[in-house]
Amino acid sequence: MVLFLDLNTDCLLKIFSFCCERDLCHLCKVHRFLNEIIENNVFKIKAMDLLMCGIRNEPVILQRTQVSDLSYSSRLKIARNWLDGRYSERQYFRRSKMFPTKLILERNWLYISHANYINQHQRLKSEPLQRRYHREISTSNKSDIAHFVKKNNTLFAGRVAGSGFIYEEGSVMEQQLHNPNEYMWCVDFEGDLYATSSDYYSQIWRREEEFGILHLDLIIQLKSSFKTMQFDCGGTRLYGGLYDSKNERRALREIDVESGYESILNSDTISVYDLKMKDNNIILTANFDSSFRIFDRRSNNDEAVWEDPFDSSFYCLEYDGLYAVLCGTKRHNRVNLYDIRVPGKHMQLYFPHFQGKERGDFRTSPVYSIACDSRYMFVATDRKVHVLDFKVDGCAVSRDYSHFNFIR
């Protein structure tokens, strides 16, 4: 008599093809041998193109996720929870002063800006992060931090009063980059090239080090003032979004770093609040006109446009590196989930909990920044950071707004 476990892999996979996902999960608990076959031959294939949990081509979200904690079967469950709106929520760092906090998430750390400093918090396995900060990054300058970027071991931050500082391995160098009466909006860097933008104009700098002293030398001054900007991979081009382009309705711009020439891209939007590079040709933009757009340099057109169902501006966006895009809106602490394979439709809406006006919180708070991995979404609002945990069981409450349609 042939035992079930004596069957070869092909025979077992044929049998498993008649089983539903729930049955396969039960079989994984029966025997270690069955678990290995199902995980590596069934669940792995299903997990390739999941929203927020996909693994095809090693998307950037894997660099932010504690991968060892997530099996392929866990990824299937978590991805389903993202789509069903099933999560638990925790709130961190309630502030008495409202501030447009920015977030950067890494596998082991979360960086949070508030007032004139950036706090580095360690991520834990027992909860999303440690409440007490591991390190406070700042200088003697008391001006608020407007924006910051971290790549590898380098952190570059811009202050609202025009100065910026570079932090590397415990050392800090601060330099006045714009006039103090200018409001710094955004910064970025790639290699030894650094970019800053105020409400007057933008500048590109080159990093130099002489006698052990680090400083930035101005190489290009641009006439445009960008609300958001990002270098492409390699630093040959800089992409920026204007805060105001009412006359032309062409707020997306491309700058050739070598010549300083600025090109007007054919993206039909008044103002760009945030942008992310999918690759060197595809740009994702969150816009004032309640739209999220995918722009392709090769066709010089918006190839896809999604509109917010509540007609609200998008303040920020986050991209998982595969198919999922999260957009933070102007009101109600709300975040929208989109699948770039599904045109014109949101996949889910998330409403982090608010306490009410009697506690000093306002339901109309914008979402200033989003950071996520496959399991967690960190949402920065006026006074606190909300953390949504999607690794919950099927008994958790489902907040499903995927079929909500707003008719204007």
Protein Blocks (a to p, Z undefined) as FASTA:
>chain_A
ZZfklpcfklmmmmmmmpcfklmmmmmmmpmklmmmmmmmmmmmmmmmgghiacghpiak
lmmpcfklpcfklmmmmmmmmmnopacdddehiafbdcdddddddfkbccddehjbccdd
dddfkbmbdfbafbdcddfblbdcfbdcdehjbccdddfkopacddeehiacdddfbdfk
bccfbdcdehjbccdddfkbccddddddeehiacdddfbdcfbdcfbdcddehilaccdd
dfblfknopabccddfknopacddfbdcfbdfbdcdfblmbccdddfkopacdddfklop
afbdcddfklpacfbdcdehimbccdddfbhhiacdddfklghiafbdcddddebjknop
afkbccfbdcddfkbccdddfkbccdddfbbcfkbccddfklgccdZZ
